């Protein structure tokens, strides 16, 4: 049977991010209900119509090469379990330079047996796992350091069971620019990579941003500029996203929340994993 949804016990007990303030609504078809797919779970933001967070697991011992499972024939699509107007669909991407950017990478999800990996491949194309990104932004994230973080961790010596857990999503800031009266375009994204080496759970937190020199309000965002990957502290990530990672901090007591300034990362090999 396919592994459905994010598994909090994949490495240790690492629960999904907590919402601040908490959202207690529930019920079939409710946008507040987490959405499980093969190997990942999405929690939508009810007002922004984008993912609040996505949690996913990677089993590196059973991971298919990305090129071995075709994306040909797959179509980006709405999730029928929640209302169409609670999602950001095709209307935002028509006749412009916006890319449909995966949050949980398609290549991260291609593990298990072949049918399971194929279903995960297909599930990754739901718009709930997609954010609108300018083509320069998306290409920078996919081809640069941002797109290589998982690969670097999976290649670590001593990585137990070749397993990692990840959380990620857009930074849903109040000053994100509006677009077409439909959506505010997120100008930053975040990711947390969780892994275990020599019996110890570790994590690293990252932001994909144009400029983190000024941690105050953003005043000038140009989508034609390059986007950079920053290693940040968990405290800064919580401040930036409004999400809580108490469970993660408890599972990895040896890791600090890092109140030090953000560090620009140009190569995953420079990180002391």
N, C-alpha and C positions, 0 to 999 in steps of 0.2 A: 504494500500500500504506500502511496506517496506520502512524504512527510509534509503535512499541511500546516502552514503558519510558522511564525518565529518560535523557536524552542528555547525557553529561558534557562533550561538546565543543560544546554548543549556543551558548555565548558564548566560552568559553576552556576550558582543561582544568580542570574543577572536579569532582573525584571526590566520591562520596557520603561522608557522615560515617563516620569510623572508630569502631569499637566498642572500649570499654575496660572489661573486658579483651576481646581479640578472640575471636570465636566462629568456629571453623574447621569446624564441622559442615557437611555438604553431602549432597545426594542428593535424588532425586525424592520429593516429598511431605514433605520435611523443613522444619519451620518456620523453620530457619535460612537457607533459600534465598530470596533476594530475589524478590519477585513482580512481574512486569512487566504493566502494563496500558497502554492507549492514552494516551500522553503522561505517564505517571507510574509510579513504582516504589515498592513498600512493602517495608520490612524489619520483620518481626514480632519482638517480644520474646518469647522462649520461655516465660518464667515469668509475665509479666503478661498475655499473650494480647491485647495491643494493639500498635499500630505503635510500633516503636522510632524509626523515622524514615520520612518520605515525601519523595521528591524528584520535582519536576515542572518542566516547561518551559512557557512561554507565548510563542506567536508572535502578537504584537499586530496584525500586518498581516493575519493570516488568522483573527482571532478573531470568532466569531459573537456577537451580542448574546445575553445569557443568556435573555431571554424568547422568542427566536426558535426555541429548541429546547426542547420541552416535557419536563418531568419526570413528566408524567402517565403512569401505567402502570408506572413504574419501581418496583421493590421492593428494599428492602434485603435482601441475601442473603450467605450464607457463600461463601467461595471453595473450590470442590471440590478444588483442588490441594493443600491442606493439611488435616489432620484438623480436624473440627468442634470438638473440645475444645481446639484451639490458637487458637481465635478467640473473641471476645466477641460473642455473637449476640443474638437477639430476647428471650431470657429476662430479660436485664438491664433492658429498657425497658418491660416490661409493667406496667400499672397503677401508674405513678408519674409524676413530673415530669421524668424524664430525657429529653433530646432526643438524637437520633442526629446527632452533629456531624461534618460533613466536615472532614478535615484538608486535603487538596488540594481547594480550592473547585471545585465543579461548574462554575462560570462561568469559571474559569481554564483549563479543559481543552477548551473548545469551539472548537477551531481545526483548520485543515486543510480538506479538502473536506467536504461535508455528511455523507457516510456516516461519515467518520473522526470528525467532531465528535459525531455521534449515538452512536457506539460508545464514545467517551470519556465522554460523558454517562452512558451505562449503566454503564460500568466504575466510575464514581465511587461507585456505590451498594453496592459490596462492603463488608462489615463490616470488612474489613482497613483501609479508609480512613476508618473511623468511630471516634469516641470517645464514651463516655457523658458528657454534660454536662447539668447542671441547666438548666432552660429559661431562667432568668435569666442564667446564664453564657453560654449559647449565643446568646441574643438580644443580650446586651451585646457579644459578640465579633463577631457578624454585622452588627449595625447601627451599631456604634461605630467607633472608629478602626481596630481590628483588621481589620475587613472592608474597609477602604478603602486599605490599604497598597499592594496591587498596582495599584489604579486610579491612585494618585498617581504611582507610578513610570512606568507606561505613558503618562502624560500629560506626562512631563518633556520639555522642549526639549532636543534633542541626543541623545536616547536612540537608540543605534545599532540599526538594523533593527527597532526596536520589540519587542525580545526581552528577556525576563527569565527567570531561573532561581530556583527556590525550594526550600528544605527546611523541613520543619515536623513537628510531632508533639506528643504530650503529654510533660510532664516526669514521668517515672516515678520518683517519690520513694518512699523506703522507708516514710515516714509518711503516705502517702495513705490515706484512710479506706476500710476494707473495706465491701463491699456484697453482701448476699444470699449470702455465702459463695462468690461467683463471681468477683468482680473487685474490685480497689482502684480507687476513682474518682480519676483525676488531677485535681488542683486548679490546675495551671498548664499552659499550653501555650507553645510556642516557635515562632519562625519566623525564617528568614534569607532576605533578598531580595538577589539578585545581579543586577547590571545593568552596562552599559558606556556610558560617556559620553566623547566626545572621545578615543576610543581607549584609555581606562583602565577596567579592571574595578573596580567598587566593590561594596560590600555593606553592609547594615545588619542588625543582629540585634535581635530583640524577644522579650519575654516578656509573656504575658497572665496577670496575677496580681492577687490582692486587695491584697497589701501587700509591697513590696520594701524597706521602710525597715529591717527587720531581716533581714539576709542569713543568719542562723543558722537553727536548726530552727523550723519552723512549729508554733505551739502552739494556734492558735485560728482555724480556717477556717470561715466561715459562708457556705453556698452562697446565702444570700439577700442577701449584700452585693454591691455592684457590683464588677466586674472591670475593671482598668485595663490599658492598653498602656504598656509601658516600653521605651525604647531602652536596650540594654545592650551591654557590651563582649563580644567574642568569648570572652575569657577567662572571664568570668562565665557565659556560656552553656555553655561546655565543663564548667565546674565543676558547674553545675546539672543538666545532662543526662547527663554521663558520656560524651559523644561527642567525637570529635576532628575539627577542621576545618582541619588542616594544609594540605591541598590548596587550600582556599579562600584561606587566608592567603597562600599562595605565588602564586596567580593574581592577587591584588590587593595587591601589595607596598606600594602607596601608602596603604592603609588601616591604621589602627592597631587594635590589639586593645582599646583603650579600657579602661583600668583605672579611669577616672573613675566616680563613682557613677551608678546608673541614672537615666534622665531620664523623667519622666512625660510621655506624648504624648497630648494631647487633640485634636490636629488634624494629619493628615499633612503639611500645608503648613508646619508649624513645623520640620520636619526639614530639615536642610541635606543634601539628597541629593547 
